[in-house]
Amino acid sequence: MWPPTLDRVSLPASQPAYARPAPPRRPAPAARTGATPFDPAESSLSRTRRARRMARELALIHPDAHCELDFTNAFELLVATVLSAQTTDKMVNKVTPTLFARYPDAVALAGAEREELETILKPTGFFRAKANSALGLSRALVERFDGEVPGRMADLVTLPGVGRKTANVVLGNAFEVPGLTVDTHFGRLVRRFGWTAEEDPVKVEAEIAELVPKKEWTDFSHRVIFHGRRVCHAKKAACGACGLAKWCPSFGIGPVDPEVALKLVKTPAASDTE
């Protein structure tokens, strides 16, 4: 893997280092005609080479990519990831210090009073459903795993409120077991990259696993998510400020003029809002 570097381009001091003015080029067919970015005529070898080239560039663009949920152990990360559904990591990080001070482990959380727990979780939204999941998974951990978070996908997905995405977050960041985190940002970007046409997260995970080396899965997931939050936005991608423009079949779905695109790039402090 190339060593991360941020001196590849000259940027105004006020712009984030991950904003990379794109070289002039015509918008891609997906932008001009609305065609799918996924080209079935692209050979598997060509797609893999292009994907790995883009993955290397993402490592340069986002050397600071990491899990943005605050945690000190696998239990805290598991609960925090479940709570992050339909809200931002920033909001979860505001709630979890109080939550884990009151309920530091699975045994404590399994015995929580529902009303008190719902009050703590209310700022995250859907707090009743999240309380159900937090109580259910904590009780399952106590009953089936001696209160400890298991380090296997097959066990994690049996817990209430835990799917493959949550399991991969926990495995990759708490157990150092490589995993691809297919959240909203990840799925949107890999489809824009033309790496897959699948919509189902499990199928997306399987196809991207064939393109990116396994040892890089966890860090790669963080980089894609950072790129989705900071540059490749859902409503208006900052194409003209994207370091992946050269290889992206969706180039042009957002402004291609660098000065216009740079204004769309979010700072780290503002990126956790989508």
Residue pairs with C-beta under 8 A, 6 or more apart in sequence:
1 56
1 59
1 216
2 56
2 59
2 60
4 59
4 60
4 63
5 60
6 17
6 18
6 60
6 63
8 20
8 60
9 20
9 21
11 17
11 19
11 21
12 262
15 262
15 265
16 230
16 265
16 267
16 268
18 61
18 62
18 226
18 227
18 230
18 231
18 243
18 265
19 231
19 238
19 241
19 262
19 265
20 61
20 241
20 242
20 243
20 245
21 240
21 241
21 258
21 261
21 262
22 239
22 240
22 241
22 242
22 243
22 245
22 246
22 251
22 256
22 258
22 261
23 245
23 246
25 245
25 246
25 251
25 256
26 32
26 252
27 239
27 251
27 252
27 253
27 256
28 37
28 248
28 249
28 250
28 251
28 252
29 35
29 249
30 36
30 37
30 192
30 194
30 249
30 250
30 252
30 253
31 239
31 250
31 251
31 252
31 253
32 252
36 194
36 197
37 191
37 192
37 193
37 194
37 248
37 249
37 250
38 191
38 194
38 195
38 196
38 197
38 249
39 194
39 249
42 50
42 194
47 194
47 195
47 211
48 210
48 211
50 247
51 193
51 195
51 208
51 211
51 212
52 211
52 212
52 213
53 247
54 193
54 244
54 247
54 248
55 212
55 216
55 220
55 223
57 243
57 244
57 247
58 65
58 220
58 223
58 224
58 227
58 244
59 219
59 223
60 243
61 223
61 227
61 243
61 244
62 222
62 223
62 226
62 227
62 230
64 226
64 268
65 219
65 222
65 223
65 225
65 226
66 222
67 77
67 169
67 173
67 222
68 89
68 90
68 93
68 272
69 77
69 80
69 81
69 84
69 89
69 92
69 93
69 96
69 169
70 76
70 80
70 93
70 96
70 97
71 77
71 80
71 96
71 173
71 174
73 174
74 148
74 149
74 151
74 170
74 174
74 175
75 105
75 106
75 141
75 148
75 149
76 96
76 100
77 169
77 170
77 173
77 174
78 137
78 149
78 156
78 159
78 162
78 166
78 170
78 174
79 96
79 99
79 100
79 109
79 134
79 137
79 138
80 92
80 93
80 96
81 166
81 169
81 170
82 130
82 133
82 134
82 137
82 161
82 162
82 166
83 92
83 95
83 96
83 121
83 124
83 130
83 134
84 92
84 124
85 126
85 130
86 124
86 125
86 126
87 124
87 125
88 272
88 273
88 274
89 272
90 272
90 273
91 123
91 124
92 124
94 123
95 120
95 121
95 123
95 124
98 120
99 120
99 121
102 108
102 112
102 116
102 120
103 109
103 112
103 117
103 138
105 147
106 138
106 141
106 142
106 147
106 148
106 149
107 138
107 142
107 147
109 117
109 134
109 135
109 138
110 135
110 138
110 139
110 141
110 142
112 134
112 135
112 138
114 131
114 135
117 131
117 134
117 135
118 127
118 128
118 131
121 127
121 130
121 131
121 134
124 130
130 161
132 160
132 161
133 160
133 161
134 161
136 159
136 160
136 161
137 159
137 160
137 161
137 162
140 158
140 159
140 160
141 147
141 148
141 149
141 159
144 158
145 155
149 156
149 170
149 174
150 156
151 171
151 175
151 177
153 164
153 167
153 168
153 171
153 179
156 162
156 166
156 167
156 170
156 171
157 163
157 164
157 167
164 182
164 201
164 202
164 205
165 181
165 182
165 183
165 201
167 179
168 179
168 180
168 181
168 182
168 205
168 217
168 218
168 221
169 179
169 181
171 177
171 178
171 179
172 178
172 179
172 181
172 217
172 218
172 221
173 218
176 218
178 214
178 215
178 216
178 217
178 218
179 217
179 218
179 221
180 186
180 205
180 208
180 209
180 212
180 217
180 220
180 221
181 218
181 221
181 222
181 225
182 201
182 202
182 204
182 205
182 208
183 225
184 228
184 234
185 224
185 225
185 227
185 228
185 229
185 274
186 204
186 221
186 224
186 225
186 228
187 199
187 201
187 204
188 228
188 232
188 234
189 224
189 227
189 228
189 232
190 196
190 204
190 208
190 224
191 197
191 198
191 199
191 204
192 232
192 237
192 248
192 249
192 250
192 253
193 244
193 247
193 248
193 249
193 250
194 248
194 249
194 250
195 207
195 208
195 211
196 203
196 204
196 207
196 208
198 204
198 207
209 217
212 220
226 271
227 244
228 234
228 274
229 266
229 271
229 272
229 273
229 274
230 265
230 266
230 267
230 268
230 271
231 237
231 238
231 241
231 242
231 265
231 266
232 238
232 242
233 254
233 264
233 266
233 274
234 274
236 254
236 255
236 264
237 250
237 253
237 254
237 264
238 254
238 255
238 261
238 262
238 264
238 265
239 245
239 248
239 250
239 251
239 252
239 253
239 254
239 255
239 256
239 261
240 254
240 255
240 256
240 257
240 258
240 259
240 260
240 261
240 262
241 258
241 261
241 262
241 264
241 265
242 248
242 251
242 261
245 251
254 261
254 264
255 261
255 264
266 273
